[in-house]
Amino acid sequence: VTVLFSGVVAFLVNLSIYWIIGNTSAVTYNMFGHFKFCITLIGGYLLFHDPLSLNQALGILCTLAGILSYTHFKLVEQEEGKSRLAQRP
């Protein structure tokens, strides 16, 4: 049962990877991977009281700032593309 459950979870993870790359880009998938890692570190700190060093905390903050910036610029880019399409006769 455990092996079957593990296989189903692996299949769903791969399916989500193909969905993310297919609907966005490989860079977005990479950003998502970094975000998951940050959430893992924060979750370990909050749930299990795993210590975070100053370097880890600064790394998490820098990574999250980069992800937010990337998301902002991509959304602005998409809005500009939509407005250009709407202006075409």
Buried (B, 14 or more C-beta within 10 A) or exposed (E): EEEEEEEEEEEEEEEEEEEBBEEEEEEBBEBBEBBEEBEEBBEEBEEEEEEBEEEBEEBBEEBBEEBEEBEEEBEEEEEEEEEEEEEEE
